């Protein structure tokens, strides 16, 4: 009989000295999950931007008016999504086509605004690590913008951060930051916390325009905007790419923003980053993709979640979250997966908590999942297996298009050998398959690092990799499809 662990561990991340939003609450493995106390964002001893230092002000919701691409990036004129060969949908979904509405990426509302001085940013833990790489004062603001989900227009929220530059200076380009798991409803949006502004502000101080989407369903400014489909690559990718459009349009009214784009993401956000990289040539071809860093991403959902049903592991609660939220996105009834009483409890927990698995005290799988679901899941033809395959990078039906990417483009995947959430053995095998399918990849595995430790020990490696991509340095992918041995990442 399969045992199900419903401990509230999540795919999450904490960068050194930055209190990134990580609503985990896993008391059994706090260090590994990267938990951060919500009130830590207000403490100046941790270096986090607080209201007094950063000058937080509520800017309200002004009329945004008509926005067009700024003159300095006319070559990035919005062209609209280009449907991939074979079209959509997949895994038995109802038919839909992407919208090409010109409002995609347009900001429609503004929320909180923060101004952070260079001195304040350099006093953060991350600022002390990056040192002279931080060069500018920063403005960061919360926006609501237009995006879409399965062809239907919806809105989402994000934080946009940009450097305060002289008239003679241009931004280096745009960097998307995809956060780790924070919840499933609007009350769980990272941009509601000061911590949600921290890493975008650091990136902006380096000269980038940074944008941190909250994800569809986590709209901080409109509580009814869409439903979050956890670890569904297309939904996360589209909202991230439209957030990049919003950043270019908004910030381009103040400074020149080249259409160069890079993506960083961790955990759930690492998965989102890989799919945004994959879909960019189709959905947002006006950008020049420079590179992607994926930190502890579950790139092989199928095998990660087979493991999560076979044994008690932290990722079991993540599997439950995907089974519940992805079912509806793929037009399947969650009642096909969950027993009636269990489904009622799951629906209530996801609607009312940012840590729903902490409220679900269920032991055996047969008290949670339908017997036919568990029996059928062992077959590769099972509908849920199709969904997981479609959101696994080496198996997805999306086809990589490198035709418009130059020699500087590449992907860096970083993992921890001691990660109890994202199994490293599974990810090594996935990386090998991605390599064989001509993904331009490098792989780093960190000795002794748990899920929430990888990013903090690799911050310099991450920012250096992105900087080299924007500088146009030729990327050297792995010489063979054999993942290298683990290294001491603390020495980077």
SVG drawing of the C-alpha trace seen along z (x, -y; Angstrom):
<svg xmlns="http://www.w3.org/2000/svg" viewBox="-18 -63 54 65">
<polyline fill="none" stroke="black" stroke-width="0.4" points="0.0,0.0 1.4,-3.4 1.9,-5.8 1.4,-9.5 3.2,-12.2 1.3,-15.4 4.0,-17.5 3.8,-21.0 7.2,-21.1 7.3,-23.0 9.6,-23.8 11.1,-27.0 14.2,-29.2 16.0,-31.6 18.9,-33.8 21.5,-34.7 20.4,-37.8 17.2,-38.1 13.9,-37.2 12.3,-35.8 8.7,-34.7 8.6,-31.0 5.3,-30.1 6.4,-26.6 6.0,-26.0 7.7,-22.5 8.8,-22.1 10.4,-18.8 12.9,-20.2 13.0,-23.9 16.6,-24.4 16.2,-22.3 13.0,-24.0 14.3,-27.5 11.6,-28.8 11.6,-32.5 9.6,-34.1 7.1,-36.5 8.0,-39.3 11.7,-39.0 11.1,-41.4 10.8,-44.2 14.1,-43.6 16.9,-46.0 19.5,-43.7 19.0,-41.2 19.5,-43.9 16.0,-43.7 14.6,-46.9 12.1,-48.2 9.6,-51.0 11.8,-53.6 14.9,-52.9 13.2,-52.1 10.5,-54.8 7.5,-52.6 4.5,-54.5 1.1,-53.5 0.8,-55.0 -2.8,-53.9 -4.1,-52.8 -3.6,-55.6 -4.9,-55.5 -2.2,-53.9 -3.3,-55.3 -2.1,-54.0 1.3,-52.4 3.6,-51.7 7.1,-50.3 9.6,-53.1 11.5,-54.5 14.8,-52.9 13.4,-49.4 11.3,-49.7 13.0,-46.5 11.1,-44.7 7.7,-45.8 5.0,-43.5 4.2,-40.9 1.9,-38.6 2.2,-34.9 3.0,-32.6 1.3,-29.2 3.7,-26.3 3.5,-23.6 0.7,-21.2 -1.0,-23.8 -2.8,-23.3 -4.1,-21.8 -2.7,-18.6 -3.6,-15.6 -7.3,-15.7 -7.9,-19.3 -10.7,-21.2 -9.6,-23.1 -8.2,-26.6 -5.9,-29.1 -3.7,-31.8 -5.1,-35.3 -3.1,-37.8 -4.8,-40.8 -2.5,-43.8 -3.3,-44.5 -1.1,-41.6 1.6,-42.8 -0.1,-46.2 -0.1,-47.4 -3.6,-48.3 -3.1,-49.1 -0.3,-50.0 0.1,-49.2 3.0,-49.8 6.1,-51.6 9.5,-51.4 12.6,-53.5 15.8,-51.9 19.2,-53.7 22.4,-52.0 23.6,-52.2 20.6,-50.4 20.9,-47.6 24.6,-47.2 23.8,-46.6 21.7,-43.6 23.2,-40.2 23.1,-39.8 24.4,-43.2 27.5,-42.4 28.1,-39.3 27.8,-41.1 29.7,-44.2 30.6,-46.4 28.2,-44.7 25.5,-46.9 25.8,-50.3 22.4,-52.1 19.6,-53.4 16.4,-51.5 12.7,-52.1 10.4,-49.1 6.6,-49.0 3.8,-46.5 1.6,-46.3 -1.3,-44.4 -1.0,-43.5 -2.8,-41.8 -1.9,-38.2 -3.8,-35.1 -4.6,-31.6 -5.7,-29.0 -6.6,-31.7 -8.7,-33.8 -7.5,-37.2 -6.8,-37.4 -4.8,-39.7 -1.8,-39.0 0.4,-41.0 4.2,-41.4 6.9,-43.6 9.0,-45.6 12.3,-47.1 14.6,-49.3 17.8,-51.3 17.8,-55.0 20.1,-55.9 21.5,-59.1 20.3,-60.3 23.4,-58.8 22.8,-55.3 20.6,-52.5 19.4,-49.4 21.3,-46.2 18.1,-44.3 15.3,-42.5 15.7,-39.7 12.6,-37.7 12.7,-36.3 10.4,-33.3 9.8,-32.7 9.4,-29.4 6.1,-28.1 4.2,-30.7 0.6,-29.4 -2.3,-29.2 -4.5,-32.3 -4.2,-36.1 -3.5,-36.4 -0.3,-34.3 1.3,-36.7 4.9,-37.4 4.4,-41.1 2.3,-41.6 5.4,-41.3 8.4,-43.6 10.5,-40.4 8.9,-40.2 10.7,-43.3 14.2,-42.3 15.8,-40.2 14.3,-42.3 15.7,-45.4 19.2,-43.8 19.1,-42.8 17.9,-46.3 20.9,-47.8 23.1,-45.8 21.6,-47.6 18.9,-45.3 15.2,-45.8 13.9,-43.1 10.4,-41.7 9.0,-39.2 5.6,-37.8 3.3,-36.5 1.9,-33.9 -1.7,-33.6 -4.1,-33.0 -1.9,-34.9 -2.9,-38.3 -2.2,-40.7 -4.3,-43.5 -7.4,-41.5 -8.6,-38.5 -10.6,-36.8 -8.1,-36.8 -7.7,-33.3 -6.8,-30.0 -3.2,-28.9 -2.2,-25.7 0.7,-24.4 3.8,-23.4 1.9,-23.7 4.6,-25.1 2.6,-26.9 0.6,-28.9 3.7,-30.0 5.7,-30.8 3.0,-32.9 2.4,-35.0 6.2,-35.5 6.7,-36.6 3.8,-39.0 5.3,-40.4 8.5,-41.0 6.5,-42.9 4.9,-45.0 8.3,-45.8 9.6,-46.9 6.6,-49.1 6.4,-50.7 10.1,-51.2 10.7,-52.2 8.8,-55.4 11.7,-56.4 14.8,-54.7 15.9,-52.8 15.3,-49.1 16.9,-46.8 14.8,-43.7 17.4,-41.4 15.9,-38.8 17.2,-36.4 15.3,-34.3 16.2,-33.1 14.0,-30.9 14.2,-28.5 12.2,-25.4 8.7,-25.9 10.2,-29.1 13.1,-27.0 10.5,-24.9 8.7,-28.0 12.0,-29.5 12.8,-26.5 9.3,-26.6 9.4,-30.3 12.8,-29.8 11.2,-27.0 8.1,-29.0 9.7,-32.4 10.3,-31.9 6.6,-31.1 4.9,-33.4 7.2,-36.5 9.5,-36.4 10.2,-40.1 12.7,-39.5 16.3,-38.3 16.7,-35.4 20.1,-35.5 20.0,-32.7 18.3,-31.0 19.4,-29.9 17.2,-27.1 17.9,-26.5 16.7,-23.1 13.9,-22.8 11.8,-19.6 12.4,-19.2 11.0,-15.6 7.6,-15.9 6.6,-12.4 9.3,-10.5 9.5,-13.0 5.9,-12.3 6.0,-8.6 8.6,-8.7 6.3,-10.9 3.5,-8.3 5.8,-5.4 7.4,-6.7 7.1,-9.4 9.1,-12.3 8.7,-16.1 7.5,-16.3 4.4,-14.3 2.5,-17.4 3.7,-19.0 2.4,-16.1 -1.0,-16.5 -1.0,-20.2 -0.3,-19.4 -2.9,-16.6 -5.5,-19.0 -4.8,-22.2 -3.5,-20.8 -6.6,-18.6 -8.9,-21.5 -6.3,-23.3 -6.3,-20.2 -10.2,-20.1 -10.3,-17.0 -12.4,-16.7 -10.4,-16.4 -13.1,-14.0 -11.4,-11.5 -8.4,-11.6 -9.6,-12.2 -12.2,-10.4 -15.3,-12.6 -14.6,-13.4 -10.9,-14.0 -11.7,-16.3 -13.9,-18.4 -11.0,-18.8 -8.5,-19.6 -10.8,-22.2 -11.3,-23.9 -7.5,-23.8 -6.4,-25.3 -9.1,-28.1 -8.2,-29.2 -4.5,-28.7 -1.2,-29.5 0.1,-26.2 -2.8,-23.9 -0.9,-20.7 -0.3,-21.7 -4.1,-21.4 -4.5,-18.0 -3.7,-15.3 -4.2,-12.3 -2.1,-9.2 -2.7,-6.3 -3.1,-7.0 -6.3,-5.0 -7.9,-7.6 -7.0,-10.3 -7.0,-9.0 -9.5,-6.9 -8.4,-3.2 -8.7,-3.3 -6.5,-6.4 -3.8,-4.7 -4.1,-1.5 -4.1,-3.3 -1.3,-5.6 1.2,-2.8 0.4,-2.7 2.2,-5.2 -1.1,-5.8 -2.9,-7.2 -4.3,-10.7 -2.4,-12.2 0.8,-10.7 0.2,-12.5 -0.1,-15.8 3.1,-15.2 4.9,-14.2 3.7,-17.4 5.3,-19.4 8.5,-17.5 11.2,-19.1 12.6,-16.0 9.1,-14.6 7.0,-17.7 5.3,-18.1 6.8,-21.6 9.7,-21.6 12.8,-23.6 13.4,-26.4 17.0,-27.7 16.9,-29.4 17.0,-32.9 19.4,-32.3 23.0,-33.2 26.2,-31.6 26.0,-33.4 22.7,-31.7 22.6,-28.9 20.9,-27.3 22.5,-26.7 20.8,-24.1 22.0,-24.0 21.1,-21.2 21.9,-20.0 23.2,-16.5 21.3,-16.5 18.0,-17.8 15.2,-15.8 12.5,-17.5 13.9,-17.4 15.6,-14.0 19.0,-14.5 19.2,-11.0 16.0,-11.7 17.2,-15.1 20.6,-13.8 18.7,-11.4 16.4,-14.2 19.4,-16.4 21.0,-13.7 17.8,-13.4 17.5,-17.1 21.1,-17.2 20.5,-14.5 17.6,-16.6 20.1,-19.5 19.2,-21.8 22.2,-24.1 22.9,-23.1 25.4,-23.2 24.9,-21.3 26.1,-22.0 25.5,-19.8 26.5,-21.0 28.0,-18.7 25.9,-18.4 23.4,-21.1 19.8,-20.8 16.8,-22.3 17.0,-25.8 20.7,-26.0 21.7,-25.9 20.8,-29.4 22.7,-31.1 25.9,-29.2 25.7,-30.0 24.7,-33.6 27.9,-34.8 27.8,-31.9 24.2,-32.9 24.8,-36.6 28.1,-35.9 26.4,-33.5 23.7,-36.1 26.2,-38.8 28.3,-36.8 25.1,-36.1 24.3,-39.8 27.9,-40.6 27.6,-38.2 30.3,-35.8 30.1,-32.5 28.4,-29.8 30.1,-26.5 27.6,-23.7 28.5,-20.4 30.9,-18.5 29.0,-15.2 25.6,-14.3 27.1,-12.9 26.3,-15.2 29.6,-16.2 30.4,-15.1 29.3,-17.2 31.4,-20.1 31.9,-22.3 29.7,-25.2 30.7,-27.2 34.0,-27.9 32.4,-29.7"/>
</svg>
